[in-house]
Each structure stands twice: as C-alpha cells, then as structure tokens.
Amino acid sequence: MLSSVILAELTSAVGADGIIVGQNQLHTYECDGLAALRTIPAAVVLPRSTAEVQTVVKICARHRIPFVARGAGTGLSGGALPAAGGIVISFSRMTRILDVDIPNQRITVEPGVINNHVTQRVSPHGYFYAPDPSSQTVCTIGGNVAENSGGAHCLKYGFTTTHVLGLEVVLPTGELVSFGASTLDAPGYDLAGVFVGSEGTLGVATSVTLRIAKKPETVQVLLAAFDSIAAAGQTVSDIIAAAILPAAMEIMDRLSIRAAEASVHPNYPDAEALLLVEVDGSAIEVETQMQQVRSLCKTNGAWEDRLAQSERERMLVWKGRKAAFAAAGRIAPNYIVQDGVIPRTKLPVILEEIGRMAEEAGLLVSNVFHAGDGNLHPIVLYNASIPGQEEIAVDLSMRILHRCVDHGGSITGEHGVGKEKQQAMGYMYSEPDLDTMQRVRCAFDPQQIANPDKLFPRPRLCGEKTGPYQLHPLEREGTAEYF
C-alpha cells in the first residue's frame, strides 16, 4: 500500500488522469500473457514523456519502490508481472513516431509504438521493419527491446538487437542516458547490446532508434506437406546445408495445422507436418533458390508443395502461422507456450522426446517453431479445472526446457526468462555465470527496484558473496513449484 504522500508525488508527476489506483482497474495490469501468474500492483502510472518517466523513477528510487515497465502485456514469460506493492509504468500513451530518416535507413519511436506500425510508416518509401513476433499487430517496441523479440524472419534478418541502433534510457536512479548511436557500429562499449534483452531489469527505454531494411525485389512463399515432422526437419537442415538462407522457415504439426485452419482458414493441407519457406531477394536469385528448395522438399517426401500465387495468399499463409498460439485455445481451455532452442540437427530427436514425455504425462503438446534457427514453441495443452493437471503441465514444460539444454540449446529464444523460467536458469548456467550477470545488474540498479525478482533462480543482493553452487533438486527435475 502506497502512502498518501507517495501517491500525491506520483499524481503530481503524471497528472490526475495519468495514475490508476482503483482496485477494479488495477486488475487489468495484474499479469501479462502468462496468466497463471498474477499480482495486483499498488498503482499504475501512464506517463506521456521522458521527463515524466524520469520523475516517476526518481520517486521510486527515493522511496525504494519497485517498478515494472509495461508495453502491451503480450509477453509470455511473466516479464511484466507487477512486483507486490510496486508500480507499473505503462507506455500506452507514449506512442509517437519521433523521426523518420529514410536516407539513413532509420526511425526513432517511443516505446509504446506497435511493432507493425513501424513497417506501416516506412512501407510507402519501400522499407520495412524486419523483427516480426506473432503478436506484431499488438506488441510494442519497448517490449520487443526488453525481450529481444524475434519472429519468423529472424533467421535471415536477426532479432531485435540487430535492429536497435540507439536508446534513450532512464536508469533506475532516474538518470537519463543514451546508449548506442544513430549509426551502425558506434564506438565504445556496446551498452545498447547489454540493454536489449535485459527484460526491464536495467532501466526503462523511452525512445528507440531502429534500423529499417529495404523491401526485397521479390518474395516467394512455399508451403510443403509431409507425413512426419522428422522429414520436415530434415528438409530444413538440407536447405541450410545447400547454402540457401531463406527469410523464414517454419514448421507446424498436425494439431497446430488443424487449429489454425479452424481459426483463420489459411487453406492448409491436413498433414502430419507443414513446412513454410519464404525466400526473398532479386527475382533471379529467388527463382533459383526456390527451385532448389522445392527439389529438397520432394527428396524428403513432401507430397504437396504449393507456392503462394499472390500477396494476399502469402499473407494468408503467414496469418495461419501467426494465429497458432491463439488457435490452441480451440484444442484445450488452457495451455503453456514454451520457448526452448536447440541446434537444427537435433530437431527430430527433441520432437520425438517431447512426444514421449507428453504421452507419459497424459497431455497433448502442439508444436510450432522457427525451424531455421531451432527455436521451438511447444504448446502444452491442459485443463485447469481438472485437479492437478496444471501442475503436470508446468512440470512437463520445464522438463522440455531441460532437454533443450541437454541437447546443447537454451531455455529461451525470444520470450525471455521473466518469472516463469527463473529456476531453469540454474539448470543452464553455473553459479559464476549467474554472479557475473548479477554484477551487471547491480551496476545499473544497486537498489534492485527495476523489475525485481525476475531472471535469477533465487533472491540475490548486490555485493552478495556466494560459494560453490549446488544445483537444487527443483532446478534439475522440473516441478510445479516453478510457479
């Protein structure tokens, strides 16, 4: 509960219409896309400018009040989960495009700008913004920066960090700093690279300068149907081995295909596995590479391969893929979307293991993934109204992440660690690694008020000395206590 003095300070900072304290209204901000975790904040502030953000953060620093920055709340790892007794800084009012510099291929935006609006703004000039999360029509640039979001086209064009040139950041002390520059390869330490993907633990970005890309001359999308995910996965490896770098390569299994078809009607074939391959570039390059891709698909047993014949068909193909998460609600009332990463060559092995673990747990898992870079999105389906089933689903999702690490991969590719995967961090990293990360965090936020109690598998204090770390059983075996 915040005192009347603090509430008065916050109201003075953002105006009477820029603060929310009513319990019914606060429920809107109690969780992000990971709805299983909920905390009602003490207050929500809606600043309109960098100066207002600074003032709010200085109030938090002075009174040691935890704060969490929030964009659209579409994150899937609990990264925007409020801290108990803390403040949410919502950027729903900071939605301006500040500058468009076409000759230098860059655009500067406030953190509340929706991802897809960047492309819409520069498209008339022949440019686009490459990172395209499935939620790109609603997710914001600030959230993308926090989680280092990717999307289908990150295979060729890279994640958010590849496209962030510079940042204006309010540190947890209230100090305003600039990271990076408006040009590529700025001299000095790569503080912009440190900040992107830090999940709101190092400060709050109030403006972001992004790199935009020239639209390719030609884009072709191929849809290939297979009788097994293993065959589709082998095709992905073969395409990369042939020195072809598609803009995107995605795989969907039968469950996700049927759910997407029922949801947005993309005219998918009813197959065990569907491979989507997008190739872009010059017309002759695209034509040559697509012929090779189609040949490799057929070699691996594709019984149907279909090229999108128009821009409308191409967009419909991708609409089906991007609808996969939401469409899972047609299969089960509840689900957990995971985000593990593995080497591409391990795709058949890990998918077989996921199937076996799901069967043993008595649950269904729908698989949708960025096959080109090995970023899996297994969707663990369950019914929370059945006693004990949610705990089983959480346990299964964590064991899937552990298997990804065992195969040389990671616990997250683009959704972040947040609150959900804290314990899995102890499975992936050694204690010295975690201590090094904590030192960086403390350099930016010695009071640990910026998105506290996220990322690390146990509470840590700045300056804390730790001895040899013994992996906790919960971090190794996977359990509902992760939640």
Secondary structure, 3 states (H helix, E strand, C coil): CCCHHHHHHHHHHHCHHHEECCHHHHHHHCCCCCCCCCCCCCEEECCCCHHHHHHHHHHHHHHCCCEEEECCCCCCCCCCCCCCCCEEEECCCCCCEEEEECCCCEEEECCCCEHHHHHHHHHHHCEECCCECCCCCCCEHHHHHHHCCCECCHHHHCCHHHHEEEEEEECCCCCEEEEECCCCCCCCCCHHHHHCCCCCCCCEEEEEEEECEECCCEEEEEEEEECCHHHHHHHHHHHHHCCCCCCEEEEEEHHHHHHHHHHHCCCCCCCCEEEEEEEEECHHHHHHHHHHHHHHHHHCCCCEEEECCCHHHHHHHHHHHHCHHHHHHHCCCEEEECCCECCHHHHHHHHHHHHHHHHHHCCEEEEEEEHHHCEEEEEEEECCCCCCHHHHHHHHHHHHHHHHHHCCCECCCCCCCCCCCHHHHHHHCCHHHHHHHHHHHHHHCCCCCECCCCCCCCCCCCCCCCCCCCCCHHHHHCCHHHC
